[in-house]
């Protein structure tokens, strides 16, 4: 791959997200987005606006002429878009997913040519799924057979010099962008069924195919993201050139698993945006709704829900930021980190949206009463995020396979100190992403979790608030017990139910450790922000995570702090202030532009 300097420098994460948000506030009204959803219409106009803004450049690595040098910047852009409309984020962002394996396994020419297409507005699909097979990619039936003089050994040998091309047959469904995408990265079987290297990836340019060799499958009607092109494609004797192959023959599954580490981590942006949208809608309603001459927002129960949901969103944010920065700084550990973040983010956000819906009551599902039905839309739209790029059970299964290494590394205190510091330095440019360092299994476990005991000792020396230190001591105790239980799980390709429960506990532990390290590394830079004063957000986030982790381990929740009620009230006040003043509602969030401000 080329190592030339970026053609276009990457803008700071906050600045570029603010620029996008201002454009969205000016051009996309809630009524317009609601109408597109109601009519199940593909959002062609809004997507063209995003193209004109230059969002596709953030899907293309800088060495190929794009602006992708920092996944935290892309996280911020997707989150900004998702808090306006999750449908747009899913419809536009799919191109990043479709191109991710090309940047990993493609030749210099393949990368250069696809980069040019994407920068020109081309949409790319990732054609993995097939009817009847779901997440079991090894059971896929679509085939790519060599044509000409090549011999399809299926042993992983790159024989492209001895073949005229490939014949592609089979069906891919359901696929985002299958019909509207101009290119697809297709996983197809090139070897004998059951062979460990039986599948390969091919880059398909639909414009270069015989029109009779492929046909689109109808758009699937969906509960949420109604306007997105969720459809399929059927190939019948589609002839591809020899150089359509991405990487060596037989390496398709490995490339997919490496690419998924990046895409799964980035999916957290969708949950962050959806969660923030739901929280702002509900807090605004609670502040405006008067019952018995008193705003709902002044009632204890309502404030408790707003505080809890704000804290859970902060915890999700901490895990997401640490995760995407770990892609650069702790790349070899991303097989663990990506599974954790992908399992955690939609789970926490689905839960908080459900809690917020109870506060809104009937307005949470009516389409034309409150804010053009925006809440019921984001509630519907977000439910699919847990399924994207491997469902929650799939990710927890992947994590369970690495329990033995996680246990040993935690006991040894294994941690990459330099990588940890970089992962926690939110908002700063990371080191270049080395895609060759993406590994199917982490040799060093998960530094963020494994460094927790050492971080706890450091916080005690640094004079952290005593109430926070109490929480940290509880966290370390639960971490010890969780790893003791992980050690009892017998490794298996299909683990017992207990392994999935413990994987869910590990997700919570990761979020807590990530939040604690982010707070510790960045607290000096936010002295005047309400969420940071007196360790407010980290204490609120740890309170929620500790309670959930204890429940996973069948332990009583840690005792409430003496100022627990005050903590709740202050957290609720911070959320309500952020909504009222259009300022961030999470510790690393960005302001929300309004029509008057843009």
C-alpha positions as CSV (number, residue, x, y, z in Angstrom):
1,X,0.0,0.0,0.0
2,X,1.1,3.6,-0.6
3,X,2.4,5.6,2.3
4,X,2.1,9.0,0.7
5,X,1.0,12.0,2.7
6,X,-2.7,12.7,2.9
7,X,-4.1,14.6,-0.1
8,X,-6.5,16.4,2.1
9,X,-5.8,17.1,5.8
10,X,-8.3,15.8,8.3
11,X,-10.3,18.5,10.1
12,X,-10.5,18.3,13.9
13,X,-13.3,16.0,15.0
14,X,-15.5,18.6,16.7
15,X,-15.1,21.2,13.9
16,X,-16.1,18.9,11.1
17,X,-19.0,17.5,13.1
18,X,-20.3,21.0,13.9
19,X,-20.1,21.9,10.2
20,X,-22.1,18.9,9.2
21,X,-24.7,19.5,12.0
22,X,-25.2,23.1,10.9
23,X,-25.9,22.0,7.3
24,X,-28.4,19.4,8.5
25,X,-30.2,21.9,10.7
26,X,-30.5,24.2,7.8
27,X,-31.6,21.8,5.1
28,X,-33.3,18.8,6.7
29,X,-36.5,19.5,8.7
30,X,-38.1,16.9,10.9
31,X,-41.2,17.1,8.8
32,X,-39.2,16.2,5.6
33,X,-37.5,13.2,7.3
34,X,-40.9,12.0,8.7
35,X,-42.5,12.2,5.2
36,X,-39.7,10.2,3.7
37,X,-40.1,7.6,6.4
38,X,-43.9,7.5,6.0
39,X,-43.6,7.0,2.3
40,X,-40.8,4.5,2.7
41,X,-38.9,6.6,0.1
42,X,-35.2,6.3,-0.5
43,X,-33.7,9.6,0.8
44,X,-31.9,10.5,-2.5
45,X,-32.0,14.2,-1.9
46,X,-30.5,14.2,1.6
47,X,-27.9,11.7,0.5
48,X,-26.9,14.0,-2.3
49,X,-26.5,16.7,0.3
50,X,-24.1,14.5,2.2
51,X,-22.2,13.8,-0.9
52,X,-21.8,17.5,-1.6
53,X,-20.7,18.0,1.9
54,X,-17.8,15.6,1.3
55,X,-18.8,12.8,3.6
56,X,-17.7,10.0,1.2
57,X,-14.1,11.3,1.5
58,X,-14.1,10.2,5.1
59,X,-14.7,6.6,4.0
60,X,-11.5,6.6,1.9
61,X,-8.0,6.3,3.5
62,X,-5.8,9.3,3.1
63,X,-3.2,7.3,1.2
64,X,-5.8,6.7,-1.5
65,X,-6.8,10.4,-1.7
66,X,-9.5,10.6,0.9
67,X,-9.7,12.1,4.4
68,X,-9.9,9.0,6.6
69,X,-6.9,9.2,9.0
70,X,-8.8,9.2,12.3
71,X,-11.8,7.0,13.0
72,X,-12.8,9.2,15.9
73,X,-13.6,11.9,13.3
74,X,-15.8,9.5,11.4
75,X,-17.5,8.4,14.7
76,X,-18.3,12.0,15.3
77,X,-19.7,12.5,11.8
78,X,-21.9,9.4,11.9
79,X,-23.1,10.2,15.4
80,X,-24.0,13.8,14.3
81,X,-25.9,12.4,11.3
82,X,-27.6,9.6,13.3
83,X,-28.9,12.1,15.9
84,X,-30.8,13.9,13.1
85,X,-31.9,10.8,11.2
86,X,-30.6,7.2,11.7
87,X,-32.0,6.2,8.3
88,X,-29.6,8.6,6.5
89,X,-26.6,7.4,8.5
90,X,-27.4,3.8,7.6
91,X,-28.1,4.5,4.0
92,X,-25.0,6.6,3.4
93,X,-22.6,4.9,5.8
94,X,-22.9,1.5,4.1
95,X,-20.3,2.5,1.6
96,X,-17.7,2.6,4.4
97,X,-18.7,-1.0,5.3
98,X,-18.5,-2.1,1.7
99,X,-15.1,-0.6,1.1
100,X,-13.5,-1.7,4.4
101,X,-12.3,-5.1,3.1
102,X,-10.9,-3.5,-0.1
103,X,-8.6,-1.2,2.0
104,X,-7.4,-4.3,3.8
105,X,-6.9,-6.8,1.0
106,X,-7.1,-4.9,-2.2
107,X,-4.1,-4.2,-4.5
108,X,-2.8,-0.7,-5.0
109,X,-4.7,-0.5,-8.3
110,X,-8.0,-1.8,-6.8
111,X,-7.8,0.6,-3.9
112,X,-6.9,3.6,-6.2
113,X,-9.7,2.9,-8.6
114,X,-12.4,2.2,-6.0
115,X,-11.3,5.3,-4.1
116,X,-11.8,7.4,-7.2
117,X,-15.3,6.0,-7.6
118,X,-16.3,6.6,-4.0
119,X,-15.0,10.1,-4.0
120,X,-17.1,10.6,-7.0
121,X,-20.3,9.5,-5.2
122,X,-20.4,5.8,-6.0
123,X,-22.3,3.6,-3.4
124,X,-20.7,0.3,-2.4
125,X,-22.5,-2.7,-0.9
126,X,-21.0,-5.5,1.2
127,X,-22.6,-8.7,-0.1
128,X,-22.2,-11.2,2.7
129,X,-25.6,-12.5,3.7
130,X,-27.6,-15.2,1.9
131,X,-31.1,-16.4,2.4
132,X,-31.3,-19.2,5.0
133,X,-27.8,-18.8,6.4
134,X,-27.9,-15.6,8.4
135,X,-24.6,-15.1,10.2
136,X,-23.2,-18.5,9.2
137,X,-21.0,-17.2,6.4
138,X,-19.2,-20.6,6.0
139,X,-22.5,-22.1,4.9
140,X,-22.9,-19.6,2.1
141,X,-23.7,-21.2,-1.3
142,X,-22.8,-18.4,-3.8
143,X,-19.9,-19.6,-5.9
144,X,-17.1,-18.1,-8.0
145,X,-15.6,-20.5,-10.4
146,X,-12.4,-19.9,-12.4
147,X,-12.7,-19.6,-16.1
148,X,-10.0,-20.2,-18.6
149,X,-6.8,-22.2,-17.9
150,X,-6.7,-21.7,-14.1
151,X,-7.2,-24.6,-11.7
152,X,-9.4,-23.7,-8.7
153,X,-7.4,-25.4,-6.0
154,X,-9.3,-23.7,-3.2
155,X,-6.1,-23.9,-1.1
156,X,-5.5,-20.2,-0.8
157,X,-2.9,-20.0,-3.6
158,X,-3.2,-16.9,-5.7
159,X,-3.5,-18.2,-9.3
160,X,-5.0,-15.2,-11.0
161,X,-2.2,-15.1,-13.6
162,X,-3.4,-18.5,-15.0
163,X,-7.1,-17.6,-15.4
164,X,-9.2,-15.5,-17.7
165,X,-11.6,-14.6,-14.9
166,X,-14.4,-15.8,-12.7
167,X,-18.0,-17.0,-13.1
168,X,-20.2,-15.8,-10.2
169,X,-23.5,-17.5,-9.4
170,X,-25.8,-17.2,-6.4
171,X,-28.0,-14.9,-4.4
172,X,-27.1,-12.3,-1.8
173,X,-29.9,-11.1,0.4
174,X,-30.7,-9.0,2.5
175,X,-28.1,-6.5,1.5
176,X,-28.0,-2.7,2.1
177,X,-27.3,-0.9,-1.2
178,X,-27.7,-4.1,-3.2
179,X,-29.8,-2.4,-5.9
180,X,-28.6,1.2,-5.7
181,X,-25.0,0.4,-5.1
182,X,-22.7,0.5,-8.2
183,X,-20.1,-1.9,-6.6
184,X,-20.3,-4.8,-4.3
185,X,-17.7,-6.7,-2.3
186,X,-19.0,-10.3,-2.6
187,X,-18.1,-13.2,-0.5
188,X,-18.3,-16.4,-2.6
189,X,-17.2,-20.0,-2.3
190,X,-14.2,-20.7,-4.4
191,X,-13.2,-24.0,-2.8
192,X,-14.7,-27.3,-1.6
193,X,-17.4,-26.9,1.0
194,X,-16.0,-27.4,4.5
195,X,-12.5,-26.4,3.6
196,X,-11.2,-23.7,6.0
197,X,-10.2,-21.5,3.1
198,X,-13.1,-22.2,0.8
199,X,-14.3,-18.6,0.5
200,X,-12.9,-15.6,-1.4
201,X,-13.8,-11.9,-1.7
202,X,-14.4,-10.4,-5.2
203,X,-15.0,-6.7,-6.1
204,X,-17.9,-6.5,-8.5
205,X,-18.6,-3.5,-10.7
206,X,-22.2,-3.9,-11.8
207,X,-21.7,-1.6,-14.8
208,X,-19.1,-4.0,-16.3
209,X,-21.5,-7.0,-16.1
210,X,-23.8,-8.4,-18.8
211,X,-27.2,-7.1,-17.7
212,X,-28.6,-10.6,-18.3
213,X,-26.2,-12.1,-15.7
214,X,-27.6,-10.4,-12.7
215,X,-31.0,-9.1,-11.4
216,X,-32.1,-7.1,-8.4
217,X,-34.3,-8.6,-5.8
218,X,-37.2,-6.4,-4.5
219,X,-36.6,-4.1,-1.6
220,X,-37.6,-5.7,1.7
221,X,-40.1,-3.7,3.7
222,X,-38.7,-3.0,7.1
223,X,-40.1,-1.9,10.5
224,X,-37.4,0.8,10.9
225,X,-35.0,2.5,8.5
226,X,-37.9,2.2,6.0
227,X,-36.3,4.2,3.2
228,X,-33.0,2.3,3.1
229,X,-32.3,0.1,0.1
230,X,-32.5,-3.3,1.9
231,X,-32.8,-5.6,-1.1
232,X,-30.7,-8.3,-2.8
233,X,-29.1,-9.4,-6.0
234,X,-29.0,-12.7,-7.9
235,X,-26.0,-13.6,-10.1
236,X,-26.4,-16.1,-13.0
237,X,-23.2,-16.7,-14.8
238,X,-21.8,-13.2,-14.2
239,X,-18.4,-13.0,-15.7
240,X,-15.8,-11.1,-13.7
241,X,-12.2,-10.3,-14.7
242,X,-9.3,-12.2,-13.1
243,X,-8.3,-9.1,-11.0
244,X,-11.8,-8.9,-9.3
245,X,-10.3,-11.2,-6.6
246,X,-9.4,-9.3,-3.4
247,X,-6.3,-10.7,-1.9
248,X,-5.3,-14.4,-2.3
249,X,-7.9,-17.0,-3.2
250,X,-9.3,-18.6,0.0
251,X,-8.7,-15.7,2.3
252,X,-12.2,-14.1,2.0
253,X,-13.4,-15.2,5.4
254,X,-10.3,-13.9,7.2
255,X,-10.5,-10.6,5.4
256,X,-14.2,-10.3,6.4
257,X,-13.4,-11.0,10.0
258,X,-10.7,-8.3,10.0
259,X,-12.9,-5.8,8.3
260,X,-15.7,-6.5,10.7
261,X,-13.5,-5.4,13.6
262,X,-13.5,-1.9,12.1
263,X,-17.2,-1.8,11.1
264,X,-18.5,-3.3,14.3
265,X,-16.7,-0.7,16.3
266,X,-18.0,2.1,14.1
267,X,-21.6,1.0,14.5
268,X,-21.5,2.5,18.0
269,X,-21.9,5.9,16.3
270,X,-25.4,4.9,15.2
271,X,-26.4,4.0,18.8
272,X,-24.8,7.2,20.2
273,X,-26.7,9.3,17.7
274,X,-30.0,7.5,18.2
275,X,-29.7,7.6,22.0
276,X,-28.9,11.3,22.0
277,X,-31.8,12.0,19.8
278,X,-34.2,10.1,22.0
279,X,-32.8,11.7,25.2
280,X,-33.1,15.3,23.8
281,X,-36.7,14.7,22.6
282,X,-37.8,13.3,25.9
283,X,-36.0,15.9,28.1
284,X,-37.5,18.7,26.0
285,X,-41.0,17.2,26.4
286,X,-40.5,16.8,30.2
287,X,-39.4,20.4,30.5
288,X,-42.4,21.7,28.5
289,X,-45.2,19.4,29.8
290,X,-47.1,20.9,32.7
291,X,-49.2,18.7,34.9
292,X,-50.9,20.1,38.0
293,X,-49.0,23.4,37.5
294,X,-45.7,21.6,37.6
295,X,-43.3,20.6,34.7
296,X,-42.7,16.9,34.5
297,X,-39.0,17.6,34.6
298,X,-39.3,18.7,38.3
299,X,-40.7,15.3,39.4
300,X,-38.3,13.0,41.1
301,X,-39.1,9.9,39.0
302,X,-38.7,11.8,35.8
303,X,-35.4,13.3,36.9
304,X,-34.2,9.9,37.9
305,X,-34.9,8.4,34.5
306,X,-33.3,11.4,32.7
307,X,-30.2,11.1,34.9
308,X,-29.9,7.3,34.4
309,X,-30.3,7.6,30.6
310,X,-27.8,10.4,30.5
311,X,-25.3,8.3,32.4
312,X,-25.8,5.3,30.2
313,X,-25.3,7.4,27.1
314,X,-22.1,8.7,28.6
315,X,-21.0,5.1,29.3
316,X,-21.7,4.2,25.7
317,X,-19.8,7.2,24.5
318,X,-16.8,6.2,26.6
319,X,-16.8,2.7,25.2
320,X,-17.2,4.0,21.6
321,X,-14.5,6.6,21.7
322,X,-12.0,4.2,23.4
323,X,-13.0,1.5,20.8
324,X,-12.4,3.6,17.7
325,X,-9.2,5.1,19.0
326,X,-8.1,1.5,19.9
327,X,-8.4,0.7,16.2
328,X,-5.3,2.9,15.8
329,X,-3.6,2.5,19.1
330,X,-4.3,-1.1,20.2
331,X,-5.0,-2.6,16.7
332,X,-4.0,-6.1,17.7
333,X,-6.7,-6.2,20.4
334,X,-9.5,-5.1,18.2
335,X,-10.9,-8.6,17.8
336,X,-11.9,-8.3,21.5
337,X,-12.7,-4.6,21.6
338,X,-14.9,-4.7,18.5
339,X,-17.0,-7.5,19.8
340,X,-17.4,-5.8,23.2
341,X,-18.4,-2.4,21.7
342,X,-20.8,-3.9,19.2
343,X,-22.5,-6.0,21.9
344,X,-22.7,-3.2,24.4
345,X,-23.7,0.0,22.5
346,X,-27.0,-1.1,21.0
347,X,-27.9,-3.0,24.2
348,X,-27.5,0.0,26.4
349,X,-29.2,2.4,24.0
350,X,-32.2,0.1,23.3
351,X,-32.7,0.0,27.0
352,X,-32.5,3.7,27.6
353,X,-34.8,4.4,24.6
354,X,-37.3,2.0,26.2
355,X,-37.1,3.9,29.5
356,X,-37.6,7.2,27.8
357,X,-40.6,5.9,25.9
358,X,-42.3,5.3,29.3
359,X,-41.9,9.0,30.1
360,X,-43.4,10.1,26.8
361,X,-46.3,7.7,27.1
362,X,-48.5,7.7,24.0
363,X,-46.3,10.3,22.3
364,X,-43.6,7.6,22.0
365,X,-45.5,5.8,19.3
366,X,-47.8,8.4,17.7
367,X,-46.6,9.7,14.4
368,X,-48.2,13.1,14.2
369,X,-48.5,14.5,17.7
370,X,-45.1,15.3,19.0
371,X,-42.2,16.5,16.8
372,X,-43.5,14.8,13.7
373,X,-43.3,11.4,15.4
374,X,-39.5,11.6,15.7
375,X,-39.4,9.4,18.8
376,X,-41.2,6.4,17.5
377,X,-39.1,6.7,14.4
378,X,-35.8,6.6,16.2
379,X,-37.1,3.8,18.4
380,X,-38.0,1.7,15.3
381,X,-34.8,2.6,13.4
382,X,-32.4,1.8,16.2
383,X,-33.7,-1.8,16.7
384,X,-31.8,-2.9,13.7
385,X,-28.4,-1.7,14.9
386,X,-28.0,-4.7,17.2
387,X,-28.2,-7.0,14.1
388,X,-25.8,-5.1,11.9
389,X,-22.4,-6.7,11.2
390,X,-23.1,-9.7,13.5
391,X,-25.9,-9.8,16.1
392,X,-25.3,-9.4,19.8
393,X,-25.2,-13.2,20.3
394,X,-22.7,-13.5,17.5
395,X,-20.4,-11.0,19.1
396,X,-20.7,-12.5,22.5
397,X,-19.9,-15.9,21.1
398,X,-16.8,-14.4,19.5
399,X,-15.8,-12.9,22.8
400,X,-16.3,-16.1,24.7
401,X,-13.8,-17.9,22.4
402,X,-11.2,-15.6,23.8
403,X,-12.0,-16.0,27.5
404,X,-8.9,-18.1,28.3
405,X,-6.5,-15.4,27.0
406,X,-8.5,-12.6,28.7
407,X,-8.3,-14.5,32.1
408,X,-4.5,-15.0,31.8
409,X,-3.8,-11.5,30.7
410,X,-5.9,-10.0,33.4
411,X,-4.1,-12.1,36.0
412,X,-0.7,-11.0,34.6
413,X,-1.8,-7.3,34.3
414,X,-0.8,-7.3,30.7
415,X,-1.3,-3.8,29.2
416,X,0.1,-1.7,26.4
417,X,0.8,1.6,28.3
418,X,1.5,3.6,25.2
419,X,-1.5,2.4,23.4
420,X,-3.7,3.0,26.4
421,X,-2.6,6.6,26.7
422,X,-3.3,7.2,23.0
423,X,-6.7,5.5,23.2
424,X,-7.7,7.8,26.1
425,X,-6.4,11.0,24.5
426,X,-9.8,11.9,23.0
427,X,-9.8,14.5,20.2
428,X,-6.1,14.2,19.4
429,X,-4.7,12.8,16.1
430,X,-3.9,9.1,16.5
431,X,-1.2,7.1,14.9
432,X,-1.9,5.9,11.3
433,X,-4.0,2.7,11.2
434,X,-2.0,-0.3,10.3
435,X,-4.5,-2.6,8.8
436,X,-2.0,-5.4,8.5
437,X,-2.0,-5.5,12.3
438,X,-5.6,-6.6,12.5
439,X,-5.5,-10.1,14.1
440,X,-8.2,-12.7,14.2
441,X,-7.4,-13.3,17.9
442,X,-5.8,-10.9,20.4
443,X,-2.5,-12.1,21.7
444,X,-2.5,-9.5,24.5
445,X,-6.2,-9.7,25.6
446,X,-7.7,-6.3,26.4
447,X,-5.4,-3.7,27.8
448,X,-8.3,-1.4,28.8
449,X,-9.7,-3.9,31.2
450,X,-6.4,-5.5,32.3
451,X,-5.0,-2.2,33.4
452,X,-7.9,-1.5,35.7
453,X,-6.2,-2.5,39.0
454,X,-3.2,-0.4,38.2
455,X,-5.4,2.6,37.3
456,X,-7.3,2.2,40.6
457,X,-4.0,2.5,42.5
458,X,-3.0,5.5,40.4
459,X,-6.3,7.2,41.1
460,X,-5.9,6.7,44.9
461,X,-2.5,8.4,44.7
462,X,-3.8,11.2,42.5
463,X,-6.4,12.2,45.0
464,X,-9.6,11.3,43.2
465,X,-12.8,12.1,45.1
466,X,-13.4,9.5,47.8
467,X,-16.9,8.7,46.5
468,X,-15.4,7.8,43.2
469,X,-12.6,5.7,44.8
470,X,-15.3,3.7,46.6
471,X,-16.9,2.9,43.3
472,X,-13.5,2.0,41.8
473,X,-12.9,-0.4,44.7
474,X,-16.2,-2.0,44.0
475,X,-15.4,-2.2,40.3
476,X,-12.1,-4.0,40.9
477,X,-13.8,-6.5,43.1
478,X,-16.4,-7.3,40.5
479,X,-13.7,-7.5,37.8
480,X,-11.8,-10.1,39.9
481,X,-15.0,-12.2,40.3
482,X,-15.9,-11.9,36.7
483,X,-12.6,-13.2,35.6
484,X,-12.8,-16.0,38.1
485,X,-16.0,-17.0,36.5
486,X,-14.6,-16.6,33.0
487,X,-11.9,-19.1,33.9
488,X,-14.6,-21.7,34.7
489,X,-16.1,-21.6,31.2
490,X,-15.1,-24.5,29.1
491,X,-13.9,-23.3,25.6
492,X,-16.4,-24.4,22.9
493,X,-17.4,-23.3,19.4
494,X,-20.9,-23.1,20.7
495,X,-20.6,-22.1,24.4
496,X,-23.2,-22.6,27.0
497,X,-25.7,-19.9,28.0
498,X,-23.6,-18.9,30.9
499,X,-20.8,-17.8,28.6
500,X,-23.1,-15.3,26.9
501,X,-24.1,-13.8,30.2
502,X,-20.5,-13.4,31.3
503,X,-19.7,-11.9,27.9
504,X,-22.4,-9.3,28.6
505,X,-20.8,-8.7,32.0
506,X,-17.4,-8.2,30.3
507,X,-19.0,-5.5,28.0
508,X,-20.1,-3.6,31.1
509,X,-16.7,-4.0,32.7
510,X,-15.0,-2.6,29.5
511,X,-17.3,0.4,29.5
512,X,-16.5,1.1,33.1
513,X,-12.8,0.8,32.6
514,X,-12.9,2.9,29.4
515,X,-15.0,5.6,31.1
516,X,-12.7,5.8,34.1
517,X,-9.5,6.1,32.0
518,X,-11.1,8.7,29.7
519,X,-12.2,10.7,32.7
520,X,-8.8,10.5,34.3
521,X,-6.9,11.4,31.1
522,X,-9.2,14.3,30.1
523,X,-10.6,15.9,33.2
524,X,-8.1,18.8,33.3
525,X,-9.4,20.0,29.9
526,X,-13.0,20.5,31.0
527,X,-12.9,22.5,34.3
528,X,-16.0,24.6,33.6
529,X,-18.4,22.1,32.1
530,X,-21.2,20.9,34.4
531,X,-20.9,17.2,33.5
532,X,-17.2,17.2,34.5
533,X,-17.5,19.1,37.8
534,X,-17.0,17.0,40.9
535,X,-16.6,13.9,38.7
536,X,-20.3,14.1,38.0
537,X,-20.6,12.1,34.7
538,X,-18.1,9.4,35.7
539,X,-19.7,8.7,39.0
540,X,-23.2,8.6,37.4
541,X,-21.9,6.3,34.7
542,X,-20.2,4.0,37.1
543,X,-23.2,3.8,39.3
544,X,-25.3,2.4,36.4
545,X,-22.6,0.1,35.2
546,X,-21.8,-1.3,38.6
547,X,-25.4,-2.1,39.3
548,X,-25.8,-3.9,36.0
549,X,-22.5,-5.8,36.4
550,X,-23.4,-6.9,39.9
551,X,-26.8,-8.2,38.6
552,X,-25.0,-10.2,35.9
553,X,-22.9,-11.8,38.6
554,X,-25.9,-12.4,40.9
555,X,-24.5,-10.0,43.5
556,X,-26.1,-7.2,45.3
557,X,-25.6,-3.8,43.8
558,X,-23.0,-1.7,45.7
559,X,-24.4,0.5,48.4
560,X,-25.6,3.9,47.4
561,X,-23.4,6.8,48.2
562,X,-24.4,9.3,50.8
563,X,-25.0,12.0,48.1
564,X,-26.8,9.6,45.7
565,X,-30.0,11.7,45.5
566,X,-27.9,14.8,44.8
567,X,-25.9,13.0,42.2
568,X,-29.2,12.1,40.4
569,X,-30.5,15.6,40.6
570,X,-27.3,17.2,39.3
571,X,-27.1,14.7,36.4
572,X,-30.7,15.4,35.4
573,X,-30.0,19.1,35.6
574,X,-27.0,18.8,33.3
575,X,-29.1,16.9,30.7
576,X,-31.9,19.4,30.9
577,X,-29.5,22.3,30.6
578,X,-27.9,20.7,27.6
579,X,-31.3,20.3,25.9
580,X,-32.4,23.8,26.8
581,X,-29.2,25.5,25.6
582,X,-28.4,23.2,22.7
583,X,-25.1,22.2,24.4
584,X,-23.7,18.7,24.8
585,X,-25.6,16.2,26.9
586,X,-22.6,13.9,27.2
587,X,-19.1,14.5,28.3
588,X,-17.6,14.3,24.8
589,X,-20.6,15.4,22.8
590,X,-21.1,18.4,20.5
591,X,-23.6,21.2,20.5
592,X,-26.8,20.8,18.6
593,X,-27.4,23.4,15.9
594,X,-30.8,24.9,15.4
595,X,-32.4,26.7,12.5
596,X,-31.8,30.1,14.2
597,X,-28.2,29.3,14.8
598,X,-27.3,27.9,11.4
